[in-house]
């Protein structure tokens, strides 16, 4: 029996006791590895950064001065219409239209002869009335253009659209009116210039309404049709 027990002890040795814990010199003792989830129970917080928010766009550009506005409609119409589509321009529009109404009477042959035959005291009220009537008529026609553009799906504002339409209506007729003052409204050159400026006004009206209301050019042209026909019948039809 003793021999059998000794042989079994030699074949299966008894487990030795664990060594005593060693000092860690101030560091916490390492714990045995317990599986993949051991280091996921207490994740360390990550540093947080403030939300930068949406990127700020460029500041809006100020409205154009009246000199750049008037020259831009003729020289740089597309850029000017985009720039002024959110700004009202009542002062330039009303003043230019009023002055145009004062001078437009002299472009009509019959009206010019009757005015020159009267005294200055009689002519002054007539010219003032003509200037005011031209300003009100241009304002009404420009408002009609704006309302039609809104009916066709536009999203523009009334004040910028009406102001630009009034300026287009008057500025495009300045070349014809300047020649009519010296050559007369029935002169062939004046008639050709009148038709050319009328077509140019149609192009500018279409471009302006398309930019201001963000609609295709066929709808913009349709919205400007009434004002174009009124410009032809009220201002140019008697001289062409």
C-alpha positions in Angstrom: 0.0 0.0 0.0 2.8 2.4 0.9 4.6 1.5 -2.4 1.3 2.2 -4.3 0.8 5.6 -2.6 4.4 6.6 -3.3 4.1 5.7 -6.9 0.9 7.7 -7.3 2.4 10.7 -5.6 5.3 10.6 -8.0 3.0 10.2 -11.0 0.5 12.9 -9.9 2.4 15.5 -7.9 0.4 17.6 -5.4 -0.3 21.3 -6.3 2.0 23.8 -4.7 0.6 26.8 -2.8 0.6 30.2 -4.6 3.5 32.5 -3.8 2.7 35.4 -1.5 1.8 38.7 -3.1 4.7 40.9 -3.9 4.8 44.6 -3.1 3.7 47.0 -5.9 5.6 50.1 -4.7 2.7 52.5 -4.8 1.0 51.2 -8.0 -2.4 49.4 -7.9 -2.2 45.7 -8.3 -3.0 44.3 -11.7 -6.2 42.3 -11.9 -6.3 39.1 -13.9 -7.8 39.3 -17.4 -11.5 38.4 -17.3 -12.5 38.5 -21.0 -13.2 40.9 -23.8 -15.8 42.9 -21.9 -13.5 43.8 -19.1 -12.2 47.0 -20.6 -15.6 48.1 -22.0 -17.4 48.3 -18.7 -16.0 51.8 -17.7 -15.0 53.6 -20.9 -13.0 56.7 -20.4 -14.9 59.9 -21.4 -13.6 61.5 -24.6 -13.0 65.3 -24.6 -15.9 67.2 -26.1 -15.6 70.2 -28.4 -18.1 73.0 -28.9 -20.4 72.7 -31.9 -19.1 75.2 -34.4 -22.6 75.7 -35.8 -23.5 76.5 -39.4 -20.9 78.3 -41.5 -21.7 82.0 -41.7 -22.2 83.2 -45.3 -20.9 86.4 -46.7 -22.6 89.6 -45.5 -25.3 91.0 -47.9 -24.1 93.7 -50.2 -25.5 97.2 -49.8 -27.8 98.7 -52.4 -26.2 100.4 -55.4 -26.0 104.2 -55.4 -28.3 105.9 -57.9 -25.5 106.6 -60.4 -24.4 102.9 -60.5 -28.0 101.8 -60.6 -28.9 103.9 -63.6 -25.8 103.0 -65.5 -26.0 99.3 -64.5 -29.4 98.9 -65.9 -28.0 99.8 -69.4 -24.5 98.5 -69.2 -24.7 95.5 -66.7 -28.4 94.6 -66.5 -28.1 91.0 -65.3 -25.7 91.8 -62.5 -27.7 94.9 -61.5 -31.0 93.0 -61.4 -29.6 90.3 -59.2 -28.0 92.9 -56.9 -31.1 95.0 -56.5 -33.8 92.3 -56.4 -34.3 92.8 -52.6 -33.9 96.6 -52.3 -36.5 99.3 -52.9 -35.4 102.3 -55.1 -38.4 104.6 -54.9 -36.4 107.9 -55.0 -34.5 107.2 -58.3 -37.6 105.6 -59.9 -40.0 108.4 -59.1 -37.6 111.2 -59.9 -36.4 109.8 -63.2 -40.0 109.0 -64.2 -41.2 112.5 -63.3 -38.4 114.1 -65.3 -39.1 111.9 -68.2 -42.7 112.9 -68.1 -41.7 116.6 -68.2 -39.6 116.1 -71.4 -41.7 113.4 -73.1 -44.3 116.0 -74.1 -41.8 117.7 -76.4 -41.2 114.5 -78.3 -44.8 114.7 -79.7 -45.0 117.0 -82.7 -48.5 118.3 -82.0 -48.0 118.8 -78.3 -44.7 120.5 -78.8 -46.1 123.1 -81.2 -49.0 123.9 -78.9 -46.7 124.2 -75.9 -44.3 126.5 -77.7 -47.2 128.8 -78.7 -48.3 129.3 -75.1 -46.8 131.4 -72.3 -44.6 130.0 -69.5 -47.2 130.5 -66.8 -49.6 128.3 -68.8 -47.0 125.6 -69.7 -45.6 125.1 -66.2 -48.8 123.5 -64.7 -49.3 121.4 -67.8 -45.8 120.0 -67.6 -46.1 119.3 -63.9 -49.3 117.5 -64.5 -47.7 115.5 -67.3 -44.8 114.5 -65.0 -47.0 113.4 -62.2 -49.3 111.5 -64.5 -46.3 109.7 -66.1 -45.0 108.7 -62.7 -48.4 107.4 -61.5 -49.0 105.6 -64.8 -45.6 103.9 -64.7 -46.2 102.9 -61.1 -49.6 101.3 -61.9 -48.2 99.4 -65.0 -45.2 98.2 -63.0 -47.5 96.9 -60.2 -49.5 95.0 -62.9 -46.2 93.4 -64.1 -45.3 92.4 -60.5 -48.8 90.9 -59.9 -48.7 88.9 -63.1 -45.2 87.6 -62.3 -46.6 86.4 -58.9 -49.5 84.7 -60.6 -47.0 82.9 -62.9 -45.1 81.4 -59.9 -42.7 84.3 -59.1 -41.5 85.0 -55.6 -40.1 88.6 -55.9 -41.0 91.6 -53.9 -43.3 94.4 -55.1 -41.0 97.4 -54.3 -37.9 96.2 -56.2 -39.9 94.9 -59.1 -41.9 98.1 -59.5 -38.9 100.4 -59.1 -36.8 98.5 -61.7 -39.7 98.3 -64.1 -40.3 102.1 -63.9 -36.6 102.8 -64.6 -36.6 100.4 -67.5 -39.7 102.0 -69.0 -38.2 105.5 -68.9 -34.4 104.9 -69.5 -35.0 102.8 -72.7 -36.9 105.6 -74.4 -34.3 108.3 -73.7 -32.4 107.8 -77.1 -35.7 108.1 -79.1 -36.8 111.1 -77.1 -33.5 112.9 -77.5 -33.7 112.6 -81.3 -37.4 113.5 -81.4 -36.6 116.8 -79.7 -34.5 117.9 -82.6 -35.8 115.8 -85.6 -39.4 115.4 -84.7 -41.3 112.3 -84.0 -42.2 111.5 -87.6 -38.6 111.3 -88.7 -37.6 107.9 -90.1 -34.5 107.7 -87.9 -36.5 108.4 -84.8 -39.0 105.7 -85.8 -36.3 103.1 -86.2 -34.7 104.1 -82.9 -38.1 103.9 -81.3 -38.8 100.4 -82.4 -35.2 99.3 -81.5 -35.5 100.8 -78.0 -38.9 99.2 -77.5 -37.5 95.8 -78.3 -34.6 96.5 -76.0 -37.1 97.4 -73.3 -38.8 94.0 -73.8 -35.5 92.2 -73.3 -34.7 94.2 -70.1 -38.2 93.6 -68.8 -38.0 89.9 -69.4 -34.5 89.7 -67.8 -35.5 91.8 -64.8 -38.7 89.8 -64.0 -36.9 86.5 -64.5 -34.1 87.5 -62.0 -36.4 89.2 -59.5 -39.0 86.5 -59.4 -36.9 83.5 -60.4 -39.1 82.3 -63.2 -38.3 81.1 -66.7 -38.0 83.8 -69.4 -41.3 82.9 -71.2 -43.3 83.5 -68.1 -41.3 86.7 -67.4 -42.0 87.9 -70.9 -45.7 87.2 -70.5 -45.8 89.1 -67.2 -44.3 92.1 -69.0 -46.6 92.1 -72.0 -49.2 94.5 -70.7 -46.5 97.1 -69.7 -44.8 96.8 -73.0 -48.0 97.3 -75.0 -48.9 100.3 -72.8 -45.5 101.8 -73.4 -46.0 101.4 -77.2 -49.5 102.9 -77.2 -49.1 105.7 -74.7 -45.6 106.9 -75.6 -44.5 105.7 -79.0 -47.6 105.0 -81.0 -48.3 108.6 -81.8 -44.8 109.1 -83.1 -44.1 105.9 -85.0 
